[in-house]
Amino acid sequence: MAELRPSGAPGPTAPPAPGPTAPPAFASLFPPGLHAIYGECRRLYPDQPNPLQVTAIVKYWLGGPDPLDYVSMYRNVGSPSANIPEHWHYISFGLSDLYGDNRVHEFTGTDGPSGFGFELTFRLKRETGESAPPTWPAELMQGLARYVFQSENTFCSGDHVSWHSPLDNSESRIQHMLLTEDPQMQPVQTPFGVVTFLQIVGVCTEELHAAQQWNGQGILELLRTVPVAGGPWLITDMRRGETIFEIDPHLQQERVDKGIETDGSNLSGVSAKCAWDDLSRPPEDDEDSRSICVAAQPRRLSGKDTEQIRETLRRGLEINSKPVLPPINPQRQNGLTHDRAPSRKDSLESDSSTAIIPHELIRTRQLESVHLKFNQESGALIPLCLRGRLLHGRHFTYKSITGDMAITFVSTGVEGAFATEEHPYAAHGPWLQILLTEEFVEKMLEDLEDLTSPEEFKLPKEYSWPEKKLKVSILPDVVFDSPLH
């Protein structure tokens, strides 16, 4: 729960916001990390020393639900001559270390990132006659912050977030987000490390899909070239009724399609509703099942497996310069696997991810025949996985959101995989790898062509390649919501 007040008004836990020239005695009482970020805000808005501010009534470090202590809201006059309209500028406080006393973030020194290393910003076009900024963006930012705190996955420029709902709960077509560097906010060196500023950019579903199929940075650049869709500063207009591809149809074919063909996709993994079955094992062999559960006790990923897959999913929108499955890395990963609203935990580091079966006792098994199961939204990404990733010598991972299970597709150019051309289906615990040759990928793309228009077929839908002993089913969501999944 939050309250709205001017930042200069006394709050329950924070003193008024000082400027860069605050008296030393006063500044010493003011949280140093917060003071440093306010200094950057005052640099941009010297005429707005006390902006309206949404603040958490019960701070996160006192047991409250909202990780962001404050969201400040400024009025930016823009620049009409540069196609930058007047807008509201929202800036968060809390993803970085504001206090330096370990109440929220562990202090790791001044040279690295402060807290998670970034704060969020958002630019919302000001409507005619609007005298005060809407407060819904503050709750949107709190939602993203909750995801980061729960998963310990951080955002990077070019990342996308599937929200599947109008950002302001209206009827708007702006239902998803991309993230980029804020065009005005400069990185800040605080006593607790460096803070950068990542701006949320609202996009339509078609633009999100283009970012998934190609890359987020490419779509951001296209949005910058269309004034009504964001312009140079990528200002979100919730009343925008057309996608950039409807505004300029040439953008799809001349930029996006050509980019996909040349570059492939930067999306290396998604959280999804998915499952897999080993069809080569007798049904009575429940003891060694790697489907979803073993009797009532599900098999869990070991800590090393968890880190291996998390690294595979790391920075899903970053181009892989080398087609190599990453090594095991015990450190916290920077990146976000996101193909849905970030309202639940995406990290593989769940409460149940500790090993029930010791890592050294889980052997890698070669499977003769497998059955893959996806919901409609996840299945629609299979052509992207094949065309945008495997045909470019890369890999793609589906991580189940309903259990500690993952499916990784790899091409013959990927090193470090335990699936091979001789044994293309291999499982290590609940992690399945499938190696597909280029010839088989081309065949699958032909057979799966209707997945690009999922509204044209009814569920369930099944595809089968008997000669490869592979079956893929597209199933209703309710199947994955059952206790067995």
Beta strands, then each sheet from edge to edge (+ up, - down):
strand 1: 2-6
strand 2: 52-56
strand 3: 70-76
strand 4: 87-93
strand 5: 113-125
strand 6: 160-162
strand 7: 176-181
strand 8: 188-190
strand 9: 193-203
strand 10: 269-272
strand 11: 274-278
strand 12: 364-366
strand 13: 370-375
strand 14: 395-400
strand 15: 406-411
strand 16: 425-428
strand 17: 431-436
strand 18: 461-465
strand 19: 470-475
sheet 1: 1+ 2- 3+ 4- 5+ 9+ 7- 6+
sheet 2: 1+ 2- 3+ 4- 5+ 9+ 8-
sheet 3: 10+ 14+ 15- 17- 16+ 12-
sheet 4: 11+ 13- 19- 18+
end
